[in-house]
């Protein structure tokens, strides 16, 4: 869809099936009067939500709340390794992770937005076309109604829950050809905003005008 401002960094034009944002956590002993500390680790797309929840938690309990935005996979591993109390993930837990004693609680539902540079005239892509772009079958914007320019595919690192959700929804698990693999939602948005030939995906909640 068209953006409302000429000076926007990017535009979003496809909102795909919803991805689930959740917590994967062991039973949390921290936050009691003895420790007064809760440490969280994981999904970068949950930064604003967990920040607001953390502030409210500290105001109501007097405890210390920390958040380390390292990505979904790292957050889940941190809980498993006992280095944090709550892991934040933008994907469901795998059966193997549940078998290790982790459990999940859904906090919110987010969307995955496909984003391009504001100068890109392409305003609509199907999920099937997005799959062809990310697997390298379509490599030039002119093939999808755009200008004659190379398509630069940008995505998240392998441990990202947003990447896992995107690849599952589009049907391109372990088949994508990325030019850049970045470690946070914000990094993807920034990279796309600086490259007229780029395409990326990000948490819908993080994409602003």
C-alpha positions as CSV (number, residue, x, y, z in Angstrom):
1,X,0.0,0.0,0.0
2,X,1.1,3.6,-0.5
3,X,2.6,5.4,2.5
4,X,1.2,8.7,3.6
5,X,4.4,10.7,3.8
6,X,7.1,11.4,1.2
7,X,9.9,11.2,3.7
8,X,9.2,7.8,5.2
9,X,12.0,5.3,5.5
10,X,10.1,2.3,4.1
11,X,6.7,1.0,3.2
12,X,4.9,-2.2,4.1
13,X,2.8,-3.7,1.5
14,X,2.1,-7.3,2.5
15,X,1.1,-8.4,6.0
16,X,1.2,-12.2,6.0
17,X,-0.3,-14.8,8.3
18,X,0.1,-13.9,12.0
19,X,3.2,-15.1,13.8
20,X,2.9,-15.8,17.5
21,X,5.1,-14.1,20.1
22,X,5.5,-16.0,23.3
23,X,7.5,-16.6,26.4
24,X,9.4,-19.9,26.8
25,X,10.1,-20.2,30.5
26,X,11.1,-22.5,33.4
27,X,9.3,-22.0,36.7
28,X,10.6,-18.6,37.8
29,X,11.8,-18.5,41.4
30,X,13.3,-15.1,40.9
31,X,11.3,-12.0,41.8
32,X,10.7,-13.2,45.3
33,X,11.7,-11.1,48.3
34,X,15.0,-13.0,48.5
35,X,16.3,-12.2,45.0
36,X,14.2,-9.2,43.8
37,X,15.5,-9.7,40.2
38,X,14.1,-11.2,37.0
39,X,16.3,-11.5,33.9
40,X,14.8,-11.9,30.4
41,X,16.6,-12.6,27.2
42,X,15.5,-13.2,23.5
43,X,13.4,-11.8,20.8
44,X,14.3,-8.3,19.5
45,X,10.8,-7.8,18.1
46,X,9.4,-7.9,21.7
47,X,11.6,-5.0,22.9
48,X,8.8,-2.4,23.3
49,X,6.3,-4.8,24.8
50,X,8.7,-6.3,27.3
51,X,10.0,-2.9,28.2
52,X,6.6,-1.7,29.1
53,X,5.8,-4.9,31.1
54,X,9.2,-4.7,32.8
55,X,8.6,-1.1,33.9
56,X,5.2,-2.0,35.3
57,X,6.6,-5.0,37.1
58,X,9.4,-3.0,38.8
59,X,6.9,-0.3,39.8
60,X,4.6,-2.8,41.4
61,X,7.2,-5.1,43.0
62,X,10.3,-3.0,43.7
63,X,12.2,-5.8,41.9
64,X,14.9,-5.4,39.2
65,X,13.9,-6.4,35.7
66,X,16.5,-6.8,32.8
67,X,16.1,-7.5,29.1
68,X,18.8,-8.7,26.8
69,X,17.7,-8.5,23.1
70,X,19.7,-11.4,21.6
71,X,17.1,-13.2,19.4
72,X,14.5,-15.9,20.0
73,X,16.9,-18.9,19.7
74,X,19.4,-17.4,22.1
75,X,16.6,-16.5,24.6
76,X,15.3,-20.1,24.6
77,X,18.9,-21.4,25.1
78,X,19.5,-19.0,27.9
79,X,16.5,-20.3,29.8
80,X,17.6,-23.9,29.1
81,X,21.1,-23.1,30.4
82,X,19.8,-21.3,33.5
83,X,21.3,-17.9,32.6
84,X,18.0,-16.1,32.5
85,X,14.6,-16.5,34.1
86,X,12.3,-15.9,31.1
87,X,13.1,-16.4,27.4
88,X,11.3,-14.3,24.8
89,X,10.5,-16.0,21.5
90,X,8.7,-15.1,18.3
91,X,8.1,-18.7,17.5
92,X,6.6,-21.7,19.1
93,X,8.8,-24.0,21.1
94,X,10.0,-27.1,19.3
95,X,9.0,-30.5,20.7
96,X,12.6,-31.2,21.6
97,X,12.7,-28.0,23.6
98,X,9.5,-28.9,25.4
99,X,11.0,-32.3,26.2
100,X,13.8,-30.5,28.0
101,X,11.3,-29.0,30.4
102,X,10.6,-25.6,28.9
103,X,7.0,-24.3,28.6
104,X,5.4,-21.5,26.6
105,X,2.9,-18.8,27.3
106,X,1.4,-16.6,24.5
107,X,1.7,-12.9,25.4
108,X,0.6,-11.3,22.1
109,X,0.1,-11.9,18.4
110,X,2.2,-10.0,15.9
111,X,2.3,-9.9,12.1
112,X,5.3,-10.2,9.8
113,X,5.5,-7.3,7.3
114,X,7.4,-7.4,4.0
115,X,9.2,-4.1,3.7
116,X,10.9,-2.3,0.8
117,X,12.5,1.1,0.2
118,X,10.0,4.0,-0.3
119,X,11.3,4.7,-3.8
120,X,10.4,1.1,-4.9
121,X,7.2,1.4,-7.0
122,X,6.2,-2.3,-6.4
123,X,3.0,-2.1,-4.3
124,X,1.8,-5.7,-4.1
125,X,3.4,-9.2,-4.0
126,X,1.9,-12.6,-3.4
127,X,3.3,-15.1,-0.9
128,X,4.3,-17.3,-3.9
129,X,6.2,-14.4,-5.5
130,X,8.0,-13.6,-2.2
131,X,9.1,-17.2,-2.0
132,X,10.5,-17.0,-5.5
133,X,12.4,-13.8,-4.6
134,X,13.9,-15.3,-1.4
135,X,15.0,-18.5,-3.1
136,X,16.6,-16.7,-6.0
137,X,14.2,-17.7,-8.7
138,X,13.3,-14.0,-9.2
139,X,16.3,-11.7,-9.0
140,X,15.3,-8.4,-10.6
141,X,12.5,-6.0,-9.7
142,X,11.5,-5.7,-13.3
143,X,10.2,-9.3,-13.1
144,X,7.5,-8.2,-10.7
145,X,6.6,-4.8,-12.2
146,X,9.4,-2.7,-10.8
147,X,12.4,-1.0,-12.2
148,X,15.4,-2.8,-13.8
149,X,17.4,-3.4,-10.6
150,X,18.8,-6.3,-8.7
151,X,16.7,-7.6,-5.7
152,X,18.7,-7.6,-2.5
153,X,17.2,-10.0,0.0
154,X,17.8,-9.1,3.6
155,X,16.7,-11.2,6.6
156,X,17.5,-12.2,10.1
157,X,20.1,-14.6,11.5
158,X,19.5,-18.3,11.7
159,X,18.4,-18.3,15.4
160,X,15.7,-15.6,14.9
161,X,12.1,-16.5,15.6
162,X,10.9,-13.9,13.0
163,X,13.0,-15.6,10.4
164,X,11.7,-19.0,11.4
165,X,8.1,-17.7,11.2
166,X,8.7,-16.0,7.9
167,X,10.3,-19.1,6.2
168,X,7.6,-21.4,7.5
169,X,4.8,-19.2,6.3
170,X,6.3,-18.6,2.9
171,X,7.4,-22.3,2.6
172,X,11.1,-21.6,2.1
173,X,12.6,-23.2,5.2
174,X,16.4,-23.5,4.7
175,X,16.1,-22.5,1.1
176,X,16.6,-18.7,1.2
177,X,19.4,-16.9,-0.5
178,X,20.2,-13.9,1.8
179,X,22.5,-11.1,0.9
180,X,22.5,-9.9,4.5
181,X,21.6,-11.8,7.7
182,X,21.1,-9.3,10.5
183,X,20.8,-9.7,14.3
184,X,17.8,-7.6,15.0
185,X,14.5,-6.3,13.7
186,X,15.8,-2.7,13.8
187,X,18.8,-3.6,11.8
188,X,16.7,-5.1,9.0
189,X,14.5,-2.0,8.9
190,X,17.5,0.3,8.7
191,X,19.3,-1.8,6.0
192,X,16.2,-1.8,3.8
193,X,15.7,2.0,4.3
194,X,19.2,2.6,3.0
195,X,19.0,0.4,-0.1
196,X,16.5,1.1,-2.9
197,X,16.9,-2.5,-4.2
198,X,16.4,-4.2,-0.9
199,X,13.5,-6.3,0.5
200,X,13.2,-7.5,4.0
201,X,10.8,-8.7,6.7
202,X,10.2,-7.4,10.2
203,X,7.7,-7.5,13.1
204,X,4.7,-5.5,12.0
205,X,4.6,-3.7,15.3
206,X,8.1,-2.4,14.7
207,X,7.4,-0.9,11.2
208,X,6.5,2.8,11.5
209,X,5.9,5.5,8.9
